[in-house]
């Protein structure tokens, strides 16, 4: 049997009641779905069975055919400008990035409209003032950006602009608040020239260099939960004070010109190839908001944080300013401005009055001024897939973040799929407990009883000879077994048929520098589905029915990642098929983050769906704590090479190091790589006509000013 999609229903209560019995809300029923059925048949028969796509009725309705066309509409390739980073850009150059080696095989795709709904009745456009967008969650419901994760910027992004923008159809870096920028020879210092005359919301004055410093000081508070702080201050002293303070990381040249100096973990200036990511809406955290607004209460003292021994006046000032932020939100320069919150439910924005500043400047070719069609946007949190889908069909939501199977059903019910311009999402699974370095925190956290972390070289320099018995230790065998137990081809066909592609190493795409052309061929023997070999590897490592590998899956939902729980249910089924005992624990994304940052992931694995990151950010910040704070994977070789990678200023050397790192990750089964795929949002065509967005920003739902209304009256 194939995946069962929901019947055509228009009554909201009926939909929710029907879905209450579906495997989405009863995940264990997935065992009887197409994913595990193929596994069970293979076990019973010892032979491959036909794909779910090859079974069942061959008769399709016009609506089903149109839905299938929408589902298989591919996105364009990831951004082309990844072979080398930019070393600067000036406005008016049509968005071409200086210093970027073009890739002939990756020409920029044109905007792609959704396929026509053949034989579908015409939809009468609705005149809607407030756009209702149902998402999974905001992760952190707060107006205090330092208190949330980067994913929380799904709330703030439409209200902010950035020094550097992302071209909507090529995904290249383009001038936004900054008309140009450039780097010094070693890429440790980046200078930005701001456009003049850009005003903050609600008459909070003109944007200047001071507002960028203010934003950086907010993000680098000692109590921040965001990741950008390390780029500026490098590291912290034992008392929490920064190794590099504002006087070191920020130089104001004049009101419209400033230089940012990026620092390594030792507090010294360091090469930063991913500076453009940090200063753009891809990262989102450095969207400037008004310093004048922040300083408007609590006196004239400049206060961003008060320690335990701070005077009462400091605490009073800070509390007054934080209360103001809670009440009125960040005052940015975006085409939408903060309107209010519905506690535990929604974030509401309204169109910024007057003409947005983008109408008054020269923009790169293909970048249009911000001119939103909707007067208001309401982002509201609905964790349950069934409820978001029901709200969309009932007309209560106009856009919804839905998993893949519901996307197809929604398309059959006349909804439209709005796909990102690029294959912008990558999906892989981390092994917890991989604290293998001699860092005292790793030594304290390392547990040799974790099956996939058992290795004779924990705390030492790892063996590099992959044919050595020390390299192919019990932990390596378990990691290989868990990889080879996953039928990626089947999962890809069911989840992302026609729009996804296999991933071979976490964070790496063929468009990245450091790519190794041998990985696709080596995948066939090193990673491809082979349950018999997986069982043999587990047996060689000392595990059987009486002593199974036990794993806890940390599952969660986050905006733009609606299908994540389904995928992890399927992967759990694959593991159970080879004798691994699996428990699934549903957590919030913030709970998962706190656990992996705290090195508390022993005997756990957790999934990661993330955007197309620069390689440096994804690997150096996303895996080790050498530069970042993630602690996903630690060993002495990785920590040493991470430092070499970050400090290398020659591109060819960085390319070599990145490839060496990628091969270590591939050979050592550092993660369980799965897929690349585009981001998709489902919309009501009576309300939303089109939405062209790159999908390569952390909030994913970027460029919301480009959501075009169906009603033209």
C-alpha angles and dihedrals in degrees: 000000000000130000109297114232124203119269122248104276129156101185110094096211091048091051094051092045092050092046092050086076095044123105090249089072093029100043097179088068087072086083087074094046128093096277099060095030090067090050093050093048091049090052093049098043102029089224138093116267128212118274119263086244089064096055136075132030121349093203114101130182120231089254091053091049092049091048091051090051090053093046092053097045101122126221122230123264122280119273112305097213097082105101090082130005121243117262091200145325137213126210119255095037093112093253095292110147117229113230094022119128107220119229111223093201092056108058115173112269121233118239109283121218120211113263115265117264098243114221090358116140118254113266119229109230117239123219102232125176098183119047110215114209118185113204133173097251142312092239089219121031102206143116089216104089095198089060095060140057125259088259088064087072088083081088099047103034099090090053095052139066127198141220087246126033134199120242107240096224105026099031091220121144110267135179114272120152087354115063090202143350139190141186134225121246097275094040093237095114122051122187123203130197112205126212112247127237100030109147131210122232121277096018096295092146139252125327112251139163089272090068092057090052090047091052092049091050090052092050094047097054111135089245096051120133093196125099102223094081093081092061090061107033099024097210142341138254120238090268091055096254115138122259087220117032130197091279089063103037099040130049118181110208095176137325092289103032130064141158125221117205113201120213138207126227090273090060095250125122111271140189109267115191091171096055091116090057090052093050096044138075088258087079093025098194097100097058100134122233130185121295089188089059092050093049094046093096134039099039133283098299115118104236130167103152138010121207126211092271096045117124120260090251090063092052092047092051093047093047091051092051094045090050089052090052090049091053103041106020128222113323104223137158101250127126089256126051133203114276104167149284137262100215113249090357121058152003116217129201133181131206112270108251119248129011116330115240091245089075091064102052139063110263129195118266111284095019112113127200115263108266110158118202095205122072093209139017123204116194109194131184120238111161095186116085090210093056094048091050093046091050091052094051091044092054093245091114125040096190127027138183104229136170119251099264092052090047089062093047091047090052090052087053092056100267122137128233118224107199126192115253091242143044086254106155127077125191128200139142127241126220110228124219096037093141097141104145129097091247104129090235090054093046090053093047099042115110114187090198090071098106098222094041097054106119136146093226101056107142092015137082105289121241111258098197102095091197092058118107087229089058094044091052127152093273091051090050092052092048091049090047093051090050095048092047090066117089096213095173092056093044091048091051092052100040105031106014110171096001107056136072135197121268118215103185127021112268093359121120126174088251092062122091111247091048116149114213091207095067098084092053094043090050089070092069102022104046112006119118113282113149093180092057090045091056091047092051091050090050091050089052090054102260127128141140092296092047108027127178106257121208134177114209113213102212125185143152129238134172110290093014102086096138094052097098091049092051092049091050089054093047090049088056091052091052093047088054091063094045102268115142110228133193121183118212118192113215139159118264090247091055091052091048093051091050097051093043089051093050091243099132101103111148090005136109127193136190127239126201107180140157129266097284127190104263093244094055096043096049107027095041099025100052114025134038090224088101106355133042102241103100092195093143130004133181133142095253094050092046092050095045091046088062092048091049095051094046097047111107097179111088095214090054091050089049090053093047093047091052091047090050091048092052091050089052091047097046095040096046090235090172141356102259115202125162152342116217141152125260116252133194123189119224143183107249090209088066107023121046100178145341122197111192132150098227090214097112122095092243085049090200091082126145092043089161084072095063101118122210121233091216111083100176 
